[in-house]
């Protein structure tokens, strides 16, 4: 039973790399070879079917790598995402109307009755 509908594990195919598929084909072939003679024919058919599906996927040429990600990753460090701004909480900020962090915090959190 699912904890909620639309959960990620609902009908989502497991994505495997080419190497993982090759390892799975080898494992399935080994399992097929070690099946006992009295094993159910449905198990044998399921293994043969899955091996054939994986072999068909592996015969297809691999997808080309996406440009821009792998190539640029090692070349240079990434630029900052946005300009850095002065922190509103630092006491060493200067400028018009700059106050210390302690004074700003005490004014912000003071009771309305005690403000003068």
Backbone torsions as a table, in degrees:
resi	resn	phi	psi	omega
1	UNK	NA	140.7	-178.2
2	UNK	-86.2	150.7	177.3
3	UNK	-73.5	-31.5	175.0
4	UNK	-159.0	157.0	179.3
5	UNK	-72.5	147.6	179.6
6	UNK	81.9	11.9	178.8
7	UNK	-62.4	149.6	-174.5
8	UNK	-57.6	-31.1	-177.1
9	UNK	-80.0	-0.7	179.0
10	UNK	-78.7	111.3	173.0
11	UNK	51.6	39.4	177.5
12	UNK	-111.0	125.0	-180.0
13	UNK	-68.3	143.8	177.9
14	UNK	-81.9	125.7	-179.7
15	UNK	-88.4	126.5	-179.9
16	UNK	-123.7	149.4	175.9
17	UNK	-78.3	169.2	-180.0
18	UNK	-60.6	-40.5	179.9
19	UNK	-65.8	-39.9	178.2
20	UNK	-64.8	-37.4	178.1
21	UNK	-66.4	-40.0	178.1
22	UNK	-63.1	-42.3	177.6
23	UNK	-64.5	-38.0	-179.8
24	UNK	-67.7	-38.8	177.6
25	UNK	-61.7	-45.0	179.2
26	UNK	-61.8	-41.2	-179.9
27	UNK	-65.7	-42.6	-179.9
28	UNK	-66.8	-37.7	177.3
29	UNK	-64.9	-37.8	178.0
30	UNK	-66.0	-42.2	178.3
31	UNK	-63.3	-40.0	179.0
32	UNK	-64.4	-39.6	-179.6
33	UNK	-69.0	-30.4	-176.8
34	UNK	-94.0	5.6	178.1
35	UNK	-66.1	140.7	177.2
36	UNK	-73.2	160.7	-178.6
37	UNK	-66.1	-27.7	-176.9
38	UNK	-92.7	9.7	178.5
39	UNK	-66.6	150.1	-177.3
40	UNK	-62.7	138.4	178.9
41	UNK	-60.9	-29.7	-179.6
42	UNK	-64.6	-36.1	178.2
43	UNK	-66.0	-45.5	179.6
44	UNK	-61.2	-44.0	179.0
45	UNK	-64.0	-40.7	-179.9
46	UNK	-63.8	-41.6	178.6
47	UNK	-64.7	-44.2	179.9
48	UNK	-63.3	-41.2	179.8
49	UNK	-63.7	-44.9	-178.7
50	UNK	-67.0	-38.6	177.6
51	UNK	-62.7	-42.9	179.5
52	UNK	-63.7	-39.9	179.0
53	UNK	-63.9	-45.2	-179.1
54	UNK	-67.2	-38.9	177.6
55	UNK	-62.4	-39.6	178.4
56	UNK	-64.3	-40.6	178.0
57	UNK	-65.4	-38.9	-178.1
58	UNK	-73.7	-24.5	178.4
59	UNK	-73.3	-23.3	178.4
60	UNK	-70.2	146.1	179.0
61	UNK	-65.3	145.4	-179.5
62	UNK	-65.8	149.1	179.8
63	UNK	-68.7	142.4	178.2
64	UNK	-67.8	146.9	-179.3
65	UNK	-69.1	148.6	-179.5
66	UNK	-70.8	133.7	-179.5
67	UNK	-75.3	148.0	174.9
68	UNK	98.0	-34.5	-177.4
69	UNK	-85.1	-62.2	-176.6
70	UNK	-69.7	-38.4	-174.8
71	UNK	-68.2	-42.2	-174.8
72	UNK	-87.3	-8.6	-174.5
73	UNK	-64.3	-41.5	-175.7
74	UNK	-91.3	-17.5	-172.6
75	UNK	-68.1	-53.6	-173.7
76	UNK	-146.0	156.1	176.2
77	UNK	-69.3	152.1	-178.3
78	UNK	-73.1	145.5	176.4
79	UNK	-72.4	158.9	178.1
80	UNK	-63.4	149.4	-176.3
81	UNK	-70.3	-34.7	178.4
82	UNK	-152.5	169.1	-179.5
83	UNK	-68.3	142.5	177.9
84	UNK	-80.1	144.5	179.9
85	UNK	-117.8	157.1	175.9
86	UNK	-67.6	140.8	-178.5
87	UNK	-73.2	142.4	178.1
88	UNK	-80.9	-8.3	-176.6
89	UNK	-102.3	-7.3	-177.0
90	UNK	-83.5	140.0	-177.6
91	UNK	-80.1	-16.1	-177.7
92	UNK	-91.7	8.4	174.5
93	UNK	-67.3	137.9	179.1
94	UNK	-121.2	161.0	179.4
95	UNK	141.8	175.9	-179.0
96	UNK	-64.9	131.2	177.8
97	UNK	78.4	12.8	-179.3
98	UNK	-74.0	132.6	176.7
99	UNK	-127.0	166.1	179.0
100	UNK	-71.6	158.1	-178.8
101	UNK	-64.2	-38.4	-179.3
102	UNK	-65.0	-42.8	-179.5
103	UNK	-67.2	-40.6	179.8
104	UNK	-66.0	-41.0	-179.9
105	UNK	-67.9	-41.5	-179.2
106	UNK	-67.1	-34.3	178.7
107	UNK	-71.9	-37.4	-177.6
108	UNK	-70.8	-36.2	-174.8
109	UNK	-104.8	7.8	-179.9
110	UNK	-73.4	152.4	177.4
111	UNK	-67.1	143.1	-179.9
112	UNK	-61.1	-26.9	-179.9
113	UNK	-73.0	-29.4	-175.2
114	UNK	-91.5	-7.8	179.7
115	UNK	-69.5	137.8	179.4
116	UNK	-130.4	NA	NA
